[in-house]
Amino acid sequence: QVQLVESGGGLIQPGGSLRLSCASSGSIFNIYPTGWYRQAHGKQREMVATISFGGALNYGDSVKGRFTISRDNTRNTLYLQMNSLKPEDTAVYYCHGFTEHEEYWGQGTQVTVSS
């Protein structure tokens, strides 16, 4: 079910930066996005970063110190600032969020880090 939409992915050289955004789409606009996940080719989906309802932050070991997750509560939009990108960061990045009763995933946005 696609009710969250990611944007901001693309092709970038190693060492560069990208900023991903995630927002609700369709008739449901009360989904609370709380996390970013990614899946590289041939690998399992992994947690990149999460932010709780209270603002607690959690990062995957491979992105600590390079990525920053944040939320704009007025726009109900989730962001992922990615700095010092490496080829190993190449993956499809997915936004994840909740309502009171269900969880939702975005369709994913491709990030490719290559020279």
N, C-alpha and C positions, 0 to 999 in steps of 0.2 A: 504494500500500500504506500503510494507516494503522496505524502502531504507535507513534506519538508523539501525545500529546494536549496541546493548549494550553488555557489558561484565563486569565481575568482581563480580557478585552476588554469593551468597552461603549461607551456614549455619554457624552462628557464635554465640558465647555466649554473654549475656548481658555485656556491658562495652567495648566490642571489637570494632575494626575498619575495614572498607572495603572501597575500592576505585573503583568506577564504571567509565567505559569509554564508549564513544559513537562516532562512526565514520560512514561515508557514505559507502554504498555498491552498487554493480551493476554498471551500465553504467553512472549514475549521481554522480558526485563527487563534485558538487558545492552547495550542501545543507549546510546551515549554521545552525548548531545546537545551540540552545539558552536556552533550559530548560529541567529540570527533573520533572516528575510527578510520582505519585504512586497510586496504587489501592489495598487496603486491601480486604480480603475476606468479602463479604457482604456489602461493602461500596463504595461510589462514588470515582471517580478519583480526586485527589487533587494536587495542585501545591506544589512542594517541594522547588525548587530554579530555578531562571532564571538569565541570564546575557544578557544584550542588546548588540546591535552592537557596541555601544560606551563604553561598559564595566560596566554599572550600574548593581548593584546586588539587587536581591529581594529574600527573603526567607519566607517560611511558618512559622507561629508562633511556631509550634511544633518542628522545627529543628533549630531555631536560636541559635547560639552559639555552635552548635555541628557539623553542616554540612558546607562544603565550596564548592562552584561551581567555576570552572575555565575553561579556554579554551587555547589550543595550536593552534595559528593561522597558524603556518607553516604546521602542520599535519591536520588542520581542525578537531580537536578532542575535545570533551567536556568531562569534568571530574566531578565527585562528590565524594569528600572525606567525609566519614561518620565516626564520632568518637562518643564515649560514646553511643553506640547503645543500644536501649531499645526494649523489646518485642513488644511495640506498633509500632515500625518501620517496622515490618514484613509486606511485601507487594511485588507486582510486580512493578518494577521501569521501567518507560518508558522515552526514550529520544524523544525530539520534536525539529523540526527545520524548516527552510524556504528556499525556493528559492525566486526569484523576484515574481513568479506567484502562487506558491503552498506551502502548508504546509505538513510535513511528520512526521510520527511516527515510532519508532522502535518497534520490536516485544516484548520487555520487558525482564527483567532479574529478577529472584526471589531472594529476600533477606529474610532470615528467622533468627530471633534473638530468641534463646531459649537455656535454660540450660538443 
